[in-house]
């Protein structure tokens, strides 16, 4: 359990709270050492992948990746052609192709800086096999004193399908989003990047029909305007690489052992982190009627909803199925060469059958076969503790180290500062009015109030006993209640103060969120954050 204890020791990471602060673990000064360690580790791997050495397959995978990424990227922005060779170093990052917050975007600029500094090729993976859950964006609206959040549509809402299958439905809606969202946020942020950025999105939409791809390509173009030099490629294209098909065949051929180690690693993570939910960090792989669930998604063009992939061995074949009617066989067994099965997978892809890795296996393939260093956000770094265990247990090798990066940027909106402690203080005073009214009526001039106060003091001074406990409690409570009319003015003042604090806290929660899309921030604030890796911070 060394790997798990090591991970728990140095992977307890939190997003920084301070505005403009970053998290880079290990620090930029340690990237060279991490690269050296990872390269040495990769050179020591001795593992057979269906008749091919892991080192040889990884070398082929990197060549295929970089060539495909350059061909994809140069179709919409100018980037230098990378030199592809056996000593080529590759740094990777990845995220879904949507409008993420500046903390995620920071990772892309750090990727560019680190790769340039260490002579590596930087490749960002657009994880378009994930599903697009909503075609709208949360935009803060209102005033600093009375803000709210509006859900502004980019496109007409459709069924939840993978990004790679999600076409633009309402082009007018997409084209007008920038103007509509800018108008909503203008009272809070007069000049967001959105105005400049959305013209890039509209231009990409004129060249293509995929919603996520248009947004991701425009974001990548914006990065280029600000000096970032990276390649980009959708995960769907990574899943079309020959090396990926070979890797997939190996996992499917040895699924019973992968299934066992995957579930055991997830269970160990839950135990170590005291997680009770069976859905976190990922669900267990199932076993149903002789079928084993594989850590892949499957769907087809006719029905682009993701389904779980189930597999079982049948003689010298393995059968792939969604258990809903879709079924295909591969000529493959644990000890066989995978060439024939690879050809069959290529044919399935040509026929519109999509086979995509799920989260843990996506980063497992990227870290083990595609790159020398992978840059994670906090969520990915947390889940990849499980990936480390799967690599160690299934492949029998020590996994390479990865980096964790994020940042916190808040909208530059002037506001009154308020703390939760302020509310707790007022709540305490309101409770005191209820249970200790005498503390606020020391100089009461009303005869009835004076009588009630003396009565309470008498009961407090009376020692509690078994015989009088119930009566004593009742009388103290009665006196407290009868004293309340004399405290109405003070209670009203405190109640109003509590409402004002609650209102300020709600406003502050809206205005200080770090989760808004990067394009809603001013360009100046964004550029200052994105240039931090260049300054070594």
C-alpha positions as semicolon CSV with decimal commas, in nm:
position;residue;x (nm);y (nm);z (nm)
1;X;0,000;0,000;0,000
2;X;0,297;0,236;-0,039
3;X;0,144;0,409;-0,338
4;X;-0,181;0,481;-0,162
5;X;-0,014;0,612;0,156
6;X;0,218;0,831;-0,053
7;X;-0,080;0,971;-0,243
8;X;-0,267;1,052;0,077
9;X;0,039;1,221;0,217
10;X;0,089;1,473;-0,062
11;X;-0,238;1,483;-0,261
12;X;-0,463;1,648;-0,004
13;X;-0,506;1,956;-0,218
14;X;-0,748;2,246;-0,201
15;X;-0,811;2,534;-0,437
16;X;-0,651;2,855;-0,307
17;X;-0,891;3,095;-0,136
18;X;-0,704;3,417;-0,205
19;X;-0,794;3,602;-0,523
20;X;-0,521;3,562;-0,785
21;X;-0,349;3,279;-0,597
22;X;-0,231;2,961;-0,768
23;X;-0,164;2,603;-0,674
24;X;0,125;2,431;-0,855
25;X;0,229;2,096;-0,708
26;X;0,513;2,015;-0,743
27;X;0,635;2,373;-0,797
28;X;0,761;2,486;-1,136
29;X;1,117;2,463;-1,010
30;X;1,068;2,088;-0,965
31;X;0,938;2,011;-1,315
32;X;1,286;1,921;-1,444
33;X;1,336;1,666;-1,167
34;X;0,989;1,520;-1,223
35;X;1,056;1,489;-1,597
36;X;1,388;1,316;-1,534
37;X;1,228;1,070;-1,291
38;X;0,939;0,993;-1,525
39;X;1,167;0,936;-1,826
40;X;1,382;0,700;-1,620
41;X;1,073;0,513;-1,504
42;X;0,938;0,477;-1,857
43;X;1,270;0,336;-1,973
44;X;1,254;0,068;-1,705
45;X;0,911;-0,066;-1,797
46;X;0,917;-0,432;-1,901
47;X;0,562;-0,528;-1,993
48;X;0,411;-0,712;-2,288
49;X;0,102;-0,560;-2,452
50;X;-0,040;-0,837;-2,668
51;X;0,296;-0,911;-2,825
52;X;0,433;-0,555;-2,824
53;X;0,664;-0,407;-2,561
54;X;0,501;-0,128;-2,365
55;X;0,797;0,104;-2,440
56;X;0,764;0,045;-2,816
57;X;0,387;0,090;-2,813
58;X;0,425;0,412;-2,610
59;X;0,677;0,549;-2,859
60;X;0,439;0,473;-3,147
61;X;0,147;0,625;-2,956
62;X;0,334;0,951;-2,897
63;X;0,429;0,983;-3,260
64;X;0,072;0,917;-3,367
65;X;-0,063;1,163;-3,109
66;X;0,167;1,453;-3,195
67;X;0,123;1,411;-3,569
68;X;-0,256;1,392;-3,535
69;X;-0,265;1,688;-3,294
70;X;-0,055;1,904;-3,526
71;X;-0,275;1,819;-3,825
72;X;-0,587;1,896;-3,622
73;X;-0,456;2,223;-3,474
74;X;-0,310;2,374;-3,791
75;X;-0,654;2,358;-3,953
76;X;-0,765;2,658;-3,745
77;X;-0,452;2,830;-3,604
78;X;-0,087;2,867;-3,691
79;X;0,146;2,654;-3,480
80;X;0,504;2,544;-3,544
81;X;0,544;2,190;-3,669
82;X;0,693;1,975;-3,392
83;X;1,004;1,767;-3,446
84;X;0,890;1,407;-3,403
85;X;1,158;1,164;-3,292
86;X;1,251;0,897;-3,038
87;X;1,371;1,155;-2,782
88;X;1,063;1,378;-2,815
89;X;0,912;1,478;-2,483
90;X;0,539;1,535;-2,450
91;X;0,354;1,729;-2,178
92;X;-0,021;1,675;-2,155
93;X;-0,331;1,829;-2,003
94;X;-0,698;1,778;-2,072
95;X;-1,051;1,897;-2,001
96;X;-1,398;1,892;-2,147
97;X;-1,450;2,134;-2,441
98;X;-1,670;2,379;-2,256
99;X;-1,637;2,727;-2,107
100;X;-1,452;2,641;-1,786
101;X;-1,337;2,874;-1,509
102;X;-1,002;3,059;-1,504
103;X;-0,847;2,802;-1,268
104;X;-0,877;2,539;-1,538
105;X;-0,761;2,779;-1,809
106;X;-0,450;2,859;-1,604
107;X;-0,344;2,498;-1,653
108;X;-0,330;2,544;-2,032
109;X;-0,094;2,842;-2,010
110;X;0,123;2,662;-1,757
111;X;0,136;2,367;-1,997
112;X;0,268;2,593;-2,274
113;X;0,528;2,755;-2,050
114;X;0,653;2,429;-1,902
115;X;0,681;2,259;-2,240
116;X;0,876;2,550;-2,388
117;X;1,109;2,562;-2,091
118;X;1,188;2,192;-2,106
119;X;1,190;2,141;-2,483
120;X;0,871;1,936;-2,490
121;X;0,565;1,930;-2,714
122;X;0,254;2,055;-2,532
123;X;-0,072;1,877;-2,617
124;X;-0,411;1,952;-2,466
125;X;-0,677;1,682;-2,490
126;X;-1,034;1,802;-2,543
127;X;-1,230;1,528;-2,365
128;X;-1,525;1,522;-2,600
129;X;-1,635;1,173;-2,497
130;X;-1,792;1,331;-2,187
131;X;-2,153;1,438;-2,214
132;X;-2,278;1,793;-2,250
133;X;-2,531;1,832;-1,971
134;X;-2,652;2,182;-2,045
135;X;-2,627;2,420;-2,340
136;X;-2,634;2,728;-2,119
137;X;-2,393;2,933;-1,910
138;X;-2,431;3,077;-1,560
139;X;-2,391;3,455;-1,583
140;X;-2,401;3,688;-1,279
141;X;-2,655;3,969;-1,311
142;X;-2,805;4,254;-1,110
143;X;-2,606;4,494;-0,894
144;X;-2,332;4,447;-0,632
145;X;-2,596;4,488;-0,363
146;X;-2,861;4,267;-0,525
147;X;-2,691;4,017;-0,757
148;X;-2,834;3,698;-0,898
149;X;-2,729;3,436;-1,152
150;X;-2,901;3,383;-1,484
151;X;-2,875;3,072;-1,697
152;X;-2,814;3,206;-2,048
153;X;-2,855;2,958;-2,337
154;X;-2,579;2,914;-2,594
155;X;-2,792;2,677;-2,795
156;X;-3,122;2,497;-2,774
157;X;-3,123;2,225;-2,509
158;X;-3,108;1,866;-2,637
159;X;-3,067;1,519;-2,495
160;X;-2,751;1,457;-2,290
161;X;-2,507;1,315;-2,544
162;X;-2,127;1,323;-2,581
163;X;-1,968;1,647;-2,696
164;X;-1,832;1,475;-3,006
165;X;-2,187;1,402;-3,122
166;X;-2,343;1,738;-3,024
167;X;-2,413;1,954;-3,326
168;X;-2,520;2,319;-3,308
169;X;-2,900;2,324;-3,318
170;X;-2,983;2,696;-3,309
171;X;-2,711;2,897;-3,482
172;X;-2,884;3,228;-3,416
173;X;-2,888;3,152;-3,045
174;X;-2,517;3,071;-3,050
175;X;-2,428;3,380;-3,254
176;X;-2,619;3,614;-3,022
177;X;-2,495;3,464;-2,696
178;X;-2,202;3,703;-2,661
179;X;-2,423;4,009;-2,695
180;X;-2,692;3,874;-2,463
181;X;-2,451;3,763;-2,191
182;X;-2,247;4,086;-2,213
183;X;-2,562;4,292;-2,158
184;X;-2,654;4,087;-1,851
185;X;-2,313;4,108;-1,684
186;X;-2,234;4,468;-1,783
187;X;-2,357;4,631;-1,456
188;X;-2,107;4,410;-1,271
189;X;-1,826;4,367;-1,527
190;X;-1,840;4,643;-1,790
191;X;-1,580;4,493;-2,027
192;X;-1,549;4,114;-2,004
193;X;-1,332;3,918;-2,246
194;X;-1,660;3,781;-2,383
195;X;-1,696;4,053;-2,647
196;X;-1,360;3,976;-2,807
197;X;-1,379;3,604;-2,749
198;X;-1,727;3,539;-2,886
199;X;-1,634;3,670;-3,226
200;X;-1,387;3,380;-3,243
201;X;-1,661;3,133;-3,146
202;X;-1,893;3,273;-3,414
203;X;-1,618;3,244;-3,672
204;X;-1,545;2,882;-3,580
205;X;-1,918;2,807;-3,600
206;X;-1,914;2,921;-3,960
207;X;-1,651;2,655;-4,033
208;X;-1,797;2,367;-3,833
209;X;-2,113;2,236;-3,678
210;X;-1,999;2,079;-3,349
211;X;-2,080;2,295;-3,047
212;X;-1,797;2,184;-2,818
213;X;-1,542;2,193;-3,097
214;X;-1,631;2,552;-3,192
215;X;-1,596;2,668;-2,832
216;X;-1,270;2,477;-2,775
217;X;-1,109;2,595;-3,098
218;X;-1,200;2,957;-3,024
219;X;-1,056;2,923;-2,673
220;X;-0,740;2,773;-2,821
221;X;-0,713;3,063;-3,067
222;X;-0,745;3,307;-2,777
223;X;-0,461;3,127;-2,603
224;X;-0,253;3,173;-2,917
225;X;-0,325;3,547;-2,919
226;X;-0,181;3,560;-2,568
227;X;0,134;3,368;-2,657
228;X;0,052;3,010;-2,556
229;X;0,197;2,751;-2,793
230;X;0,021;2,419;-2,759
231;X;-0,134;2,156;-2,981
232;X;-0,488;2,039;-2,925
233;X;-0,676;1,726;-3,019
234;X;-1,019;1,585;-2,929
235;X;-1,021;1,266;-2,727
236;X;-1,237;1,112;-2,999
237;X;-0,940;1,138;-3,236
238;X;-0,705;0,993;-2,974
239;X;-0,940;0,694;-2,961
240;X;-0,887;0,652;-3,336
241;X;-0,510;0,609;-3,311
242;X;-0,377;0,259;-3,397
243;X;-0,182;0,246;-3,069
244;X;-0,500;0,319;-2,877
245;X;-0,678;0,029;-3,046
246;X;-0,391;-0,202;-2,953
247;X;-0,407;-0,081;-2,592
248;X;-0,785;-0,131;-2,590
249;X;-0,753;-0,486;-2,718
250;X;-0,507;-0,566;-2,439
251;X;-0,744;-0,440;-2,169
252;X;-1,040;-0,625;-2,318
253;X;-0,843;-0,947;-2,361
254;X;-0,742;-0,940;-1,995
255;X;-1,059;-0,785;-1,862
256;X;-1,117;-1,032;-1,572
257;X;-0,791;-0,924;-1,406
258;X;-0,843;-0,556;-1,492
259;X;-1,197;-0,578;-1,355
260;X;-1,067;-0,719;-1,026
261;X;-0,783;-0,468;-0,982
262;X;-1,000;-0,174;-1,086
263;X;-1,269;-0,252;-0,829
264;X;-1,014;-0,332;-0,560
265;X;-0,837;-0,001;-0,617
266;X;-1,164;0,193;-0,603
267;X;-1,255;0,013;-0,279
268;X;-0,916;0,098;-0,126
269;X;-0,962;0,463;-0,220
270;X;-1,304;0,473;-0,054
271;X;-1,168;0,311;0,259
272;X;-0,868;0,543;0,283
273;X;-1,082;0,855;0,225
274;X;-1,382;0,737;0,431
275;X;-1,610;0,759;0,127
276;X;-1,943;0,584;0,174
277;X;-2,098;0,660;-0,163
278;X;-2,070;0,380;-0,418
279;X;-2,066;0,642;-0,694
280;X;-1,738;0,804;-0,583
281;X;-1,473;0,838;-0,698
282;X;-1,625;0,620;-0,973
283;X;-1,882;0,338;-0,964
284;X;-1,764;-0,021;-0,937
285;X;-1,757;-0,224;-1,257
286;X;-2,050;-0,465;-1,260
287;X;-2,089;-0,836;-1,332
288;X;-2,418;-0,941;-1,490
289;X;-2,515;-1,288;-1,611
290;X;-2,163;-1,385;-1,712
291;X;-2,083;-1,043;-1,861
292;X;-1,810;-0,823;-1,712
293;X;-1,843;-0,448;-1,735
294;X;-1,537;-0,284;-1,894
295;X;-1,424;0,074;-1,813
296;X;-1,540;0,196;-2,154
297;X;-1,843;0,362;-2,307
298;X;-2,006;0,238;-2,625
299;X;-2,265;0,393;-2,854
300;X;-2,347;0,421;-3,223
301;X;-2,432;0,704;-3,458
302;X;-2,798;0,606;-3,468
303;X;-2,826;0,628;-3,089
304;X;-2,551;0,857;-2,954
305;X;-2,634;0,813;-2,588
306;X;-2,345;0,661;-2,394
307;X;-2,397;0,308;-2,267
308;X;-2,183;0,086;-2,048
309;X;-1,971;-0,169;-2,230
310;X;-2,000;-0,535;-2,129
311;X;-1,763;-0,809;-2,243
312;X;-1,743;-1,187;-2,226
313;X;-1,516;-1,449;-2,376
314;X;-1,661;-1,687;-2,634
315;X;-1,404;-1,938;-2,756
316;X;-1,127;-1,748;-2,933
317;X;-1,343;-1,436;-2,951
318;X;-1,452;-1,170;-2,709
319;X;-1,799;-1,027;-2,747
320;X;-1,869;-0,657;-2,692
321;X;-2,221;-0,551;-2,600
322;X;-2,425;-0,274;-2,441
323;X;-2,672;-0,547;-2,334
324;X;-2,942;-0,346;-2,509
325;X;-2,913;-0,503;-2,853
326;X;-2,574;-0,382;-2,973
327;X;-2,327;-0,672;-3,001
328;X;-1,999;-0,727;-3,187
329;X;-1,727;-0,992;-3,166
330;X;-1,348;-0,949;-3,185
331;X;-1,103;-1,226;-3,270
332;X;-0,903;-1,193;-2,951
333;X;-0,784;-1,394;-2,654
334;X;-0,552;-1,314;-2,361
335;X;-0,240;-1,456;-2,527
336;X;-0,310;-1,378;-2,892
337;X;-0,160;-1,109;-3,112
338;X;-0,403;-0,815;-3,133
339;X;-0,354;-0,722;-3,498
340;X;-0,673;-0,884;-3,626
341;X;-0,878;-0,739;-3,341
342;X;-0,730;-0,394;-3,406
343;X;-0,845;-0,416;-3,767
344;X;-1,192;-0,515;-3,648
345;X;-1,205;-0,217;-3,410
346;X;-1,109;0,012;-3,696
347;X;-1,393;-0,131;-3,901
348;X;-1,638;-0,083;-3,613
349;X;-1,532;0,282;-3,595
350;X;-1,587;0,318;-3,970
351;X;-1,934;0,169;-3,923
352;X;-2,022;0,432;-3,662
353;X;-1,961;0,232;-3,344
354;X;-1,794;0,449;-3,079
355;X;-1,573;0,288;-2,816
356;X;-1,440;0,539;-2,563
357;X;-1,247;0,508;-2,240
358;X;-1,402;0,620;-1,915
359;X;-1,228;0,875;-1,692
360;X;-0,967;0,664;-1,511
361;X;-0,862;0,475;-1,823
362;X;-0,848;0,796;-2,026
363;X;-0,577;0,938;-1,800
364;X;-0,416;0,596;-1,756
365;X;-0,357;0,573;-2,131
366;X;-0,243;0,934;-2,151
367;X;0,005;0,903;-1,866
368;X;0,139;0,559;-1,956
369;X;0,153;0,583;-2,335
370;X;0,116;0,943;-2,455
371;X;0,316;1,179;-2,237
372;X;0,600;1,234;-1,996
373;X;0,410;1,463;-1,758
374;X;0,035;1,503;-1,718
375;X;-0,110;1,823;-1,570
376;X;-0,419;1,765;-1,359
377;X;-0,666;1,990;-1,186
378;X;-0,757;1,907;-0,828
379;X;-1,041;1,671;-0,923
380;X;-0,830;1,476;-1,169
381;X;-0,541;1,457;-0,923
382;X;-0,771;1,314;-0,659
383;X;-0,914;1,047;-0,887
384;X;-0,575;0,955;-1,028
385;X;-0,478;0,814;-0,692
386;X;-0,699;0,527;-0,808
387;X;-0,529;0,528;-1,147
388;X;-0,191;0,494;-0,976
389;X;-0,313;0,182;-0,799
390;X;-0,454;0,032;-1,119
391;X;-0,125;0,093;-1,303
392;X;0,074;-0,059;-1,021
393;X;-0,149;-0,362;-0,976
394;X;-0,253;-0,443;-1,333
395;X;0,068;-0,359;-1,518
396;X;0,299;-0,434;-1,227
397;X;0,496;-0,111;-1,276
398;X;0,548;0,208;-1,081
399;X;0,337;0,491;-1,225
400;X;0,494;0,818;-1,336
401;X;0,432;1,128;-1,130
402;X;0,192;1,399;-1,238
403;X;0,135;1,765;-1,158
404;X;-0,163;1,938;-1,000
405;X;-0,243;2,295;-1,098
406;X;-0,528;2,536;-1,044
407;X;-0,588;2,900;-0,961
408;X;-0,853;3,120;-0,807
409;X;-0,974;3,434;-0,980
410;X;-1,273;3,635;-0,868
411;X;-1,470;3,891;-1,062
412;X;-1,337;4,245;-0,993
413;X;-1,654;4,378;-0,830
414;X;-1,646;4,624;-0,539
415;X;-1,862;4,500;-0,253
416;X;-1,908;4,518;0,123
417;X;-1,705;4,257;0,304
418;X;-1,901;4,037;0,541
419;X;-1,811;3,718;0,726
420;X;-2,018;3,420;0,845
421;X;-1,897;3,507;1,196
422;X;-2,095;3,830;1,170
423;X;-2,414;3,631;1,126
424;X;-2,322;3,392;1,405
425;X;-2,269;3,688;1,639
426;X;-2,615;3,827;1,572
427;X;-2,770;3,480;1,605
428;X;-2,605;3,454;1,946
429;X;-2,753;3,787;2,054
430;X;-3,101;3,678;1,937
431;X;-3,072;3,359;2,143
432;X;-2,965;3,567;2,440
433;X;-3,281;3,775;2,407
434;X;-3,485;3,456;2,429
435;X;-3,307;3,278;2,713
436;X;-3,139;3,562;2,905
437;X;-3,361;3,869;2,865
438;X;-3,247;4,001;3,205
439;X;-2,910;4,090;3,052
440;X;-3,087;4,352;2,840
441;X;-3,322;4,483;3,112
442;X;-3,090;4,574;3,398
443;X;-3,238;4,920;3,426
444;X;-3,601;4,827;3,359
445;X;-3,831;5,097;3,505
446;X;-4,160;4,916;3,447
447;X;-4,296;4,763;3,764
448;X;-4,421;4,448;3,594
449;X;-4,081;4,394;3,427
450;X;-3,905;4,449;3,762
451;X;-4,130;4,190;3,925
452;X;-4,060;3,934;3,652
453;X;-3,686;3,994;3,678
454;X;-3,693;3,942;4,057
455;X;-3,898;3,626;4,009
456;X;-3,644;3,485;3,768
457;X;-3,353;3,570;3,996
458;X;-3,530;3,391;4,279
459;X;-3,576;3,077;4,072
460;X;-3,216;3,089;3,950
461;X;-3,097;3,120;4,309
462;X;-3,313;2,824;4,412
463;X;-3,106;2,501;4,395
464;X;-3,254;2,249;4,155
465;X;-3,381;1,925;4,305
466;X;-3,578;1,623;4,194
467;X;-3,891;1,772;4,348
468;X;-3,870;2,123;4,196
469;X;-3,681;2,069;3,869
470;X;-3,985;2,062;3,643
471;X;-4,155;2,360;3,811
472;X;-3,830;2,558;3,824
473;X;-3,770;2,508;3,450
474;X;-4,130;2,596;3,368
475;X;-4,125;2,917;3,570
476;X;-3,796;3,039;3,426
477;X;-3,926;2,974;3,076
478;X;-4,254;3,154;3,157
479;X;-4,072;3,458;3,285
480;X;-3,849;3,468;2,977
481;X;-4,155;3,462;2,753
482;X;-4,340;3,732;2,949
483;X;-4,034;3,960;2,932
484;X;-4,022;3,950;2,552
485;X;-4,249;4,254;2,489
486;X;-3,992;4,478;2,658
487;X;-3,731;4,348;2,412
488;X;-3,931;4,393;2,093
489;X;-3,735;4,696;1,979
490;X;-3,397;4,528;2,035
491;X;-3,518;4,208;1,866
492;X;-3,639;4,408;1,569
493;X;-3,302;4,581;1,542
494;X;-3,113;4,251;1,558
495;X;-3,352;4,078;1,317
496;X;-3,305;4,355;1,063
497;X;-2,928;4,336;1,112
498;X;-2,941;3,957;1,061
499;X;-3,142;3,997;0,740
500;X;-2,891;4,251;0,609
501;X;-2,600;4,020;0,685
502;X;-2,777;3,725;0,520
503;X;-2,844;3,941;0,214
504;X;-2,479;4,049;0,203
505;X;-2,359;3,691;0,243
506;X;-2,582;3,576;-0,044
507;X;-2,452;3,857;-0,261
508;X;-2,094;3,783;-0,163
509;X;-2,140;3,414;-0,244
510;X;-2,256;3,505;-0,593
511;X;-1,996;3,772;-0,659
512;X;-1,693;3,586;-0,523
513;X;-1,748;3,247;-0,690
514;X;-1,441;3,117;-0,875
515;X;-1,656;2,899;-1,101
516;X;-1,769;3,146;-1,366
517;X;-1,654;3,091;-1,724
518;X;-1,322;3,255;-1,806
519;X;-1,477;3,472;-2,079
520;X;-1,685;3,660;-1,819
521;X;-1,372;3,811;-1,663
522;X;-1,187;4,120;-1,790
523;X;-0,895;4,044;-2,020
524;X;-0,654;4,234;-1,796
525;X;-0,733;4,019;-1,490
526;X;-0,708;3,700;-1,694
527;X;-0,379;3,788;-1,860
528;X;-0,220;3,879;-1,529
529;X;-0,310;3,534;-1,395
530;X;-0,211;3,344;-1,709
531;X;0,131;3,509;-1,721
532;X;0,224;3,391;-1,371
533;X;0,398;3,069;-1,489
534;X;0,630;3,279;-1,706
535;X;0,736;3,479;-1,402
536;X;0,810;3,158;-1,211
537;X;0,534;3,216;-0,956
